[in-house]
Amino acid sequence: RALAGFGYQFHLQDHRSMSFAALVVAFLPALFLQGCGESGSASTTQTTTAAPSPPAPPSPPSAPKPNILLMLADDYGWANWGLHNDGSGPDGPQLQAEIHTPNLDKLAKEGVVLDRAYSFRICSPGRSSLMSGRLAMHVNWKNTGLTHYNPKDPVSGSAGIPRNMTGMAAKLKQAGYKTHMVGKWDAGAATPQHTPWGRGFETFFGYHQHANDYWQEGIGFLCTGEIDVCEDKFIDFHLYNDTYKGGVTPEIARELGCDKDTAHNQSAQVSMQPAVTPTGCINSSYCLPDSCYEEAMLKQRALQIIKDHDPSSPLFLFFSTHLLHTPLQIPESYLKKMDQRLTDAGARPFDSANRRLYAAMTNYMDDSMGAIADAMKAKGIWDNTLMIFTSDNGGPIYEPGSANNYPLKGGKYTDWEGGVRVNTFLSGGFIPEPRRGTVHSGVVSVADWYGLACELAGVDQEDTAAAEANKWLEQQGLPLLMPVDSVPQWKHIVDGTNGRPDALYLSNKAVLKYPYKLVAGEQQYSIHTGQLFPNCSTINDLSTKGPVVPLLDEVQLFGQLLALGLPKETVNAVMDIEDCGEGQLFNVEADPSETTDLSADPTHADILEELKQALAGFNKEIFDPDRGEVTMDACWSAMKTGGYYGPYVDTDDFYSPVHLTPKQMENNKIAKKDLDYVEQVLLPNRTLQVEWFEAKVGDLSQLLRGDAFDVCLTPQFSEITV
């Protein structure tokens, strides 16, 4: 623990048990020493003729640092927020009835709505940007799986944020904050240093990867769209603190309200059929209670943190909800609640099963956010709290993602506004009264929350640990870590000024210099949805018009894209791909739906060329290390820890001791046989891998069938169109 409190949080292991590579990483100088001199001392040397100076008046006490409540939604659609629904449009009243977010609406109206907040197009890069203060293209711009590892690069050779970048929580911990995280991480976990614990969070309760099952916490194919080398066998649900580091056992779950066995079956994860229904039933006679819903436990943990917090220290709570990411699952009570709401409003029933699920999940998220804000008020610390609410990316409009970004174009996986412009607001008593109830139109990047947090905490946002690591990386010929890109935005938000007037690097295919935006290359999901989406037309036409699951990104087997053998014309049609060439130009202030391409307009030739040059320049500095190949080490480690995915490199003395139960030992016997087959037979032969997968899952063409992921509930309602 000798290095605790330094920029690089390396207090997790005894260095004597570590590999040489890890030692190199660990002991790169990373000092964040402040105030080394005699603070406030004055010279006592005086001339014989000068009168003594009067004592300086005491300095006024510094204002207490605000509590920071960072609330991150997952895959939140633009039109799925009540604040964006004023009832206008042909289906406006119906949409208002379906989307019920009273807590978020109220909190936003009491604070500042950020109308031009931007993130990355997919989740892991957006989250890596948030926690590291780098633009996604400078830290992590791909959804790399947990099982990837490159031993030749101990700093950047795995998923997520490179090992020696200093996280937001480490900065705030340095400033005296108590730091806690609850929920989805998705910013790396190959080593303990990649996890929330290694990034400066004193406690972590949640999961490491893109998604898990809301009822059983496994990561089956329907959660992530991929089968990893561990056959998706294990659970991704963890608790890390000073006294325990390991999986969420049934005993821990009971403390948070779940007192029933989730019946997770390690051998039933490779399937197109879910192991549990959306409402938590394993079969007709075995259903899990609402208290076993993952979000229920996440909320209870957040409330516990607030209740137990000592207000003598400022609090940083990062609540990263699983909602609204797939799989679409929700307690039955919330579905009934939504149905009753439509009845009471005189609205029509939902015609899409997925739209009904997504709406109910949105309402659940709203209730959770409201409960956490209320707990801060009950604790008496709301008046000195800044609440930041945002989303990791725009809503996924493909089936089964089922979000709606109306009237914006596109969604997750795209650089259209629907994919990168995110629902965002600030609330809390720390906001100056004159700014409450206002809208801020300045451009804000997801990377800027790092700088804002440092700004409020009174610490420098510069990452000296990364700079020191670069000395070693340069000697090894490995990719250098990029500096922090964050723009401290607090003063800009308070003053109502634009903190990013220059070009903002959105991705390798898009750049924004407000109000102009350049979108280049092939863009998926290039459509505008209607106000009620998805609907029966979506489902019925999915096989020819899409939008289907991300076939070009997420359908993976053992770390490689699973080719479905479809003609390019079919892929273009069902994924609604539009080729923007060298760039289409939009004025997103005048044309937020990106309907009018200005690239051929001579009056916009100068800004078009400026943005093309800016994008070309940005793309010369992409951070793209070798993240490695898939390794079975993650699987063997999970077996040792009781069947939980987690860090698997340099983990000596990290995990708490595990005493395997008879059931876990039996599971390990089965897993060992199955995974030996993967390692020895399947991994060397791609043809056998695909045959094995098809035997387990069936005909992959069903990925293009609307009824494989959604159900048309009222066929007579089919006149609604996209």
ZIMO-V518161 format. One record per residue. PSI is psi in radians with two decimals (none if undefined). Layout:
psi
PSI
PSI
This chain:
psi
0.15
-0.47
0.06
2.36
-0.28
2.97
-0.69
1.91
1.59
0.85
0.40
-0.35
2.78
2.09
-0.33
-0.38
0.13
2.78
2.84
-0.74
-0.72
-0.63
-0.72
-0.79
-0.74
-0.69
0.31
2.29
2.29
1.18
2.29
0.84
2.22
2.67
0.69
-0.38
-3.04
1.79
2.27
0.08
2.59
2.68
2.44
0.02
2.18
2.70
2.86
-0.29
-0.22
2.45
2.60
2.45
2.49
2.63
2.47
2.47
2.59
2.51
2.47
2.55
2.43
2.56
2.47
2.53
2.43
2.58
2.51
2.08
1.78
1.99
2.04
2.06
2.81
2.07
0.81
2.06
2.54
-0.76
-0.07
0.23
2.21
-0.57
-0.42
0.15
1.80
0.10
-0.05
2.93
2.84
-0.57
0.35
-0.84
-0.67
-0.75
-0.70
-0.66
-0.62
-0.58
1.98
1.76
1.05
-0.61
-0.82
-0.70
-0.81
-0.79
-0.70
-0.73
-0.45
-0.13
-2.35
2.12
2.23
1.82
-0.25
0.96
2.32
2.51
-2.86
2.96
-0.29
2.95
-0.91
-0.76
-0.71
-0.71
-0.64
-0.67
-0.79
-0.82
-0.34
-0.30
0.14
2.61
2.60
-0.69
-0.15
0.07
-0.79
1.93
0.30
2.61
1.42
2.44
2.76
-0.56
0.00
2.38
2.41
1.75
-0.27
-0.27
1.55
-0.13
-0.90
0.10
0.78
3.13
2.67
-2.67
2.29
2.66
-0.67
0.22
2.41
2.22
2.84
-0.75
-0.63
-0.68
-0.79
-0.60
-0.68
-0.55
0.11
0.13
2.61
2.17
2.21
2.52
2.45
2.21
-2.55
2.31
-1.27
0.72
0.43
2.51
0.37
-0.63
2.86
-0.55
-0.35
-0.33
2.94
-0.68
-0.78
-0.27
0.13
0.00
2.21
-0.56
2.65
2.29
1.92
-2.61
2.76
-0.52
-2.95
-0.72
2.80
3.09
2.34
-0.34
-0.60
-0.19
0.22
3.08
0.87
2.99
-0.65
-0.19
-0.77
-0.21
0.27
2.76
2.08
3.10
-0.23
0.16
0.49
0.49
-0.52
2.99
2.48
1.51
2.10
2.76
2.16
2.26
-2.92
-0.48
-0.22
2.37
1.89
-2.91
2.79
1.78
2.90
-0.57
-0.74
-0.73
-0.66
-0.65
-0.43
0.24
-0.22
1.86
0.46
2.47
2.22
-0.16
0.63
2.28
1.92
-0.45
0.09
0.52
-0.40
1.52
2.64
-0.14
2.24
2.58
-0.28
2.58
2.88
-0.47
0.21
0.40
2.25
-0.69
-3.06
-0.33
0.03
1.79
2.53
2.53
2.85
-0.55
-0.24
-0.04
2.27
-0.74
-0.52
-0.73
-0.66
-0.76
-0.76
-0.68
-0.72
-0.75
-0.62
-0.75
-0.80
-0.76
-0.69
-0.08
2.38
1.94
-0.09
-0.28
2.54
2.64
2.33
1.93
2.06
1.83
1.83
1.52
2.59
-0.58
2.26
0.53
2.65
2.75
2.56
1.81
2.52
2.56
2.53
-0.58
-0.58
-0.56
-0.76
-0.66
-0.74
-0.71
-0.72
-0.63
-0.75
-0.70
-0.81
-0.54
-0.05
0.41
2.89
2.72
2.78
2.42
-0.17
2.23
-0.68
-0.64
-0.62
-0.78
-0.81
-0.69
-0.72
-0.69
-0.65
-0.73
-0.65
-0.79
-0.74
-0.75
-0.71
-0.79
-0.70
-0.70
-0.68
-0.73
-0.72
-0.63
-0.66
-0.67
-0.77
-0.55
-0.28
0.34
0.08
-0.61
-0.38
0.67
2.39
2.05
2.21
2.10
2.25
3.14
2.67
-0.44
3.14
3.08
2.48
2.09
-0.05
2.79
2.28
0.29
-0.83
0.45
3.03
2.15
0.32
2.36
0.24
2.74
2.48
-2.86
-2.82
2.50
-0.01
2.83
0.08
2.87
-0.61
-0.33
-0.43
-0.29
2.14
2.59
2.12
2.43
2.84
2.57
-3.13
2.78
-0.26
-0.34
2.24
2.43
-0.70
-0.36
-0.14
2.44
0.37
2.97
2.25
2.15
0.05
2.62
2.28
2.27
2.66
-0.49
-0.30
-0.30
-0.49
-0.88
-0.65
-0.74
-0.77
-0.69
-0.83
-0.53
-0.24
0.55
2.69
2.35
-0.16
2.46
1.57
-0.45
-0.75
-0.70
-0.69
-0.67
-0.57
-0.48
-0.76
-0.75
-0.68
-0.69
-0.58
-0.09
0.49
2.77
2.36
2.57
2.43
2.64
2.95
2.32
-0.10
2.46
2.01
2.07
-0.08
-0.86
-0.61
-0.70
-0.74
-0.70
-0.18
0.55
2.79
1.99
-0.18
1.23
-0.35
3.12
2.30
2.18
1.72
-0.73
-3.08
-0.07
0.08
2.51
2.53
2.19
1.59
2.30
0.15
2.49
2.33
2.23
2.15
2.94
-2.98
2.27
2.20
2.85
0.81
1.15
2.83
2.19
2.84
-3.11
-0.51
1.78
2.46
2.94
-3.04
-0.60
-0.71
-0.86
-0.80
-0.54
0.14
-0.67
-0.30
-0.50
-0.31
-2.88
2.23
3.09
2.75
1.42
-0.49
-0.03
-0.87
-0.36
1.62
2.62
2.08
0.74
0.03
2.55
2.35
1.82
2.26
-0.02
0.47
2.51
2.60
-0.62
-0.68
-0.77
-0.79
-0.66
-0.84
-0.25
0.12
0.91
2.29
2.26
1.95
0.08
-2.39
-0.19
2.29
2.51
2.34
2.57
1.70
-0.13
-0.86
-0.44
1.19
-0.35
0.03
1.00
-0.36
1.86
2.12
0.10
-0.42
0.01
2.04
-0.50
-0.22
0.28
-0.67
-0.83
-0.57
-0.85
-0.68
-0.77
-0.59
-0.77
-0.68
-0.78
-0.73
-0.70
-0.77
-0.71
-0.15
-0.21
0.56
2.36
1.90
1.21
2.90
1.87
-0.07
-3.07
2.93
2.54
2.52
-0.14
-0.60
-0.61
-0.84
-0.66
-0.73
-0.66
-0.68
-0.49
0.21
0.21
0.59
2.21
2.53
-2.97
2.51
0.06
2.33
0.88
0.12
2.25
0.18
-0.96
2.56
2.64
2.45
2.25
1.79
2.39
2.85
-0.68
-0.73
-0.67
-0.67
-0.71
-0.69
-0.63
-0.78
-0.77
-0.71
-0.76
-0.80
-0.75
-0.47
-0.67
-0.72
-0.85
-0.76
-0.51
-0.85
-0.83
-0.66
-0.15
1.81
-0.64
-0.78
-0.61
-0.85
-0.72
-0.76
-0.78
-0.79
-0.56
-0.60
-0.72
-0.62
-2.84
2.05
-0.19
-0.29
-0.24
-0.32
-0.02
2.24
-0.71
-0.02
-0.41
-0.31
2.84
2.27
1.98
-0.53
1.56
-0.51
-0.16
0.30
-0.02
-0.21
2.31
2.83
none
